[in-house]
Amino acid sequence: MRRMMAFIRPYYGRMAGGFAVKFFGTIGELWLPWILSYMIESVVPQGRMGPIFMWGGLMFLCSLMCIAGNVIANRMASAVARDVTREVRHSLYRRIAYLSCAQIDRIGVPSLVSRLTTDTYNVHQLVGRAQRLGVRAPILLIGGLLMTLTLDVPSTLILLSVVPLIGVSATVISMKGIPLFWRLQSSVDALVRIVRENITGARVIKALSRGDYEISRFKKQNETVSRHELTSSMVMGLGQPIMNVLLNLGMVAVIVLGAYRVNGARMSPAVIVAFLSYFTIIANAMMGLTRLFVMFSRANASAGRIAEILDLPEDLTRVEAPTGDESYHVEFDDVTFSYNKRKPAVEHISFKLRRGESLGLIGATGSGKSTIVNLLMRFYDADSGRVLIDGRDVRSIDPEALHRMFGVAFQSDAVFSASARENITLGRDIPDEALEKAIGNAQAGFVNALEHGLDEHIQSRGANLSGGQRQRLLIARALAGNPDILVLDDSSSALDYRTDADLRLALAKNYAHVTSVLVSSRVSSIAHCTHILMLDEGRVIGAGTHEELMKSCPAYADIARTQMGGDHRG
């Protein structure tokens, strides 16, 4: 919660104004029982209508002040809560956008989604409610007790003896509740993950008739969330009954004492009426504080989860590193990397590419092809060895400048709910001429045949496109920025052989100056590359051109013969 105060601090002035309005409105509410008691005891017995109307008018003015103060202050509190939450959500989203892939892997996308939605909502609720109850409830509680002191000291002392007991019980319950709410939010993360997987993989689930299994999996996790919600609610729900028992016991004692004192002519019935009114005010104030404690416990857990993301250190910082051979555009120098820091995903990878040369990566699933691409773009840092571009270690290059060098298309890349133009440009200032060139070279001319052309709306994840159309749109996106390094990570797997061949010819003719890294399971897609690496379980088992590998690498030759028959020329 301490981290959240940095977001609230700029709004102290507005909050102080709201507190002042709320203060005067609450003071007006506190005077009502006292005025009523005075009228019953002193004004009404006089039998004159003038004083009755005068004091009644004063009660009416206090009521208006109470209503106006609360309404205005509540609107101000809502505005502050809205603005604070907007800043928190924006800062959290910005931090998530710059998390490293390793940090995202460790935290999990569903957890990040939950923190950005549910947790920020809990903080919003606390900021708004604290401004409403955080001022009103203490003033009503303390003010009510002070007003009762002016009426009858012994009765007030009985109520005062109950307040510390209520405070202790609320504190203990709150301390128990915070870990429970943290566990609840973690279970919500898991539920979000299951929902996200089911929505994303809806077609696969239907195709394999796994609906019942996924429903049971969701039901099990939903029951876990419900159980944690019930446990935390039961613990936090103890506060109100405990408070009611203590307050009512105190009130019974006050009434019994008052009965004896009225009978002995040491206390008037009007004071008893006023005490009952102040008891209602004090009880409502305590219930408000109890609700605030519950909300604080939930929001404190959420604030901790938000702060955990905001306080994450920069994982991929820019460091000074010695330069290498500047005559090579891209170089891997004995690179080893492991995702889990136990078993290497790639081991001792070395290759050198001059500007305009191409590298083809081929191998079985899990052989480390995409890992090499991730290391080249510095989504992860190598455990050992160096990755260099133009002789500079990628760790020494500004991340923004590094990523601008690349044009990238992944097999399962993101297609956004936007127009075809926006999906290709992604907010970049790309002239129409360059856009049309990229579309033509990517064999994505189908976009011009759409009803609205480049302005045709593309559904999220390209749901209204075929697999091949989606991949060609992504390749056009990669080419549109005129990159220095083109990375196509299995991005032509859905293309037919003719379209794939036309794509390769267009790239060779119009992007000969661009260094290319092509990942594919098709030999035909990489056979033209100047360098080819055959990978197996993270190791290079063959390196060279297509012709060289056909002679020196049996695994590569077997794949080529299987896929290409007797034609091995690529």
Salt bridges, closest charged atoms under 4 A:
GLU29 OE1 - ARG136 NH2 2.91
ASP83 OD2 - ARG14 NH1 2.88
ASP83 OD1 - ARG82 NE 2.96
ASP83 OD1 - ARG86 NH2 3.11
ASP119 OD2 - ARG305 NE 2.73
ASP152 OD1 - ARG261 NH2 2.75
ASP189 OD1 - ARG305 NH2 2.90
GLU197 OE2 - ARG193 NE 3.95
GLU197 OE1 - ARG217 NH2 3.06
GLU214 OE1 - ARG217 NH2 2.93
GLU229 OE2 - ARG298 NH2 3.24
GLU308 OE1 - ARG115 NH1 2.88
ASP311 OD1 - ARG3 NE 2.70
ASP333 OD2 - ARG386 NH2 3.75
ASP334 OD1 - HIS348 ND1 2.87
GLU347 OE1 - ARG539 NH2 2.97
GLU357 OE1 - HIS531 NE2 3.11
ASP381 OD1 - ARG378 NE 2.73
ASP383 OD1 - LYS341 NZ 2.61
ASP390 OD1 - ARG355 NH2 3.48
ASP393 OD2 - ARG395 NH2 2.85
ASP432 OD1 - ARG421 NH1 3.31
GLU451 OE2 - HIS452 NE2 3.92
ASP455 OD1 - ARG421 NE 3.72
ASP500 OD2 - ARG522 NH1 3.34
ASP502 OD2 - ARG498 NE 3.62
ASP558 OD1 - ARG561 NH1 3.63
ASP567 OD1 - ARG569 NE 3.08
